[in-house]
Amino acid sequence: MYEAITLRLPGGSRYTPDWMSICPLGLVHLHEVKGSYRLPSHGRALTAWKEARAAFKCFRFHWCEWDGAKWVSKHKESS
């Protein structure tokens, strides 16, 4: 689901992941995807994504970037 939820972060800001999916096990996965072209907002998005990942342990977070040929998963979870 595209931009299905918005999380309120501890500092008062908000984070809306690009995609949300629910796997057959019932786990909620939140996906942030970025193209190969870096916009100025890229750094802010990464910061918000890391804050959300730290604050909401109940979700699985994924960060993927397009390298021009394929999608590359980055910033893997420690769990």
C-alpha positions in Angstrom: 0.0 0.0 0.0 1.4 3.3 -1.0 2.0 5.9 1.8 -0.6 4.0 3.9 0.5 5.2 7.4 2.3 8.1 9.0 4.3 7.7 12.2 4.7 10.5 14.7 8.3 10.4 15.9 9.4 11.1 19.5 10.7 14.6 18.6 7.3 15.6 17.2 8.1 15.3 13.5 6.3 12.7 11.2 7.5 10.0 8.9 5.5 8.5 6.1 7.2 5.4 4.5 6.7 5.0 0.7 5.2 1.6 0.9 3.7 -0.7 3.6 3.3 -4.5 3.1 2.1 -7.3 5.4 3.8 -10.6 4.9 2.0 -14.0 5.4 3.3 -14.2 8.9 1.5 -11.0 9.8 4.6 -8.8 10.1 4.3 -5.2 8.9 7.1 -4.1 6.6 7.7 -0.4 5.9 9.7 0.4 2.7 11.5 3.6 1.8 12.7 3.7 -1.8 15.0 6.2 -3.4 16.0 6.7 -7.0 19.6 7.0 -8.2 19.3 10.8 -8.3 19.9 12.3 -4.9 17.5 15.1 -4.0 18.4 17.5 -1.1 15.6 15.8 0.9 17.5 12.4 0.8 19.4 13.1 4.0 16.3 14.2 5.9 14.5 11.1 4.8 17.3 8.9 6.0 17.4 10.6 9.4 13.6 10.2 9.8 13.8 6.6 8.7 16.5 5.9 11.3 14.4 7.6 14.0 11.3 5.7 13.1 13.3 2.4 13.0 14.6 3.1 16.6 11.2 4.2 17.9 8.9 1.6 16.4 10.4 -1.8 17.0 7.0 -3.5 16.0 7.7 -2.8 12.3 10.3 -4.1 9.9 12.0 -1.3 8.1 13.6 -1.5 4.6 15.6 1.2 2.7 16.3 0.5 -1.0 18.0 2.6 -3.6 18.1 2.3 -7.4 21.7 2.2 -8.6 20.8 2.6 -12.2 20.5 -1.1 -13.0 18.9 -2.7 -10.0 17.4 -2.1 -6.5 19.9 -2.4 -3.7 18.8 -2.9 -0.1 20.8 -0.7 2.3 20.8 -0.1 6.1 19.8 -3.6 7.1 18.1 -4.1 10.4 20.2 -5.6 13.3 17.4 -7.9 14.3 
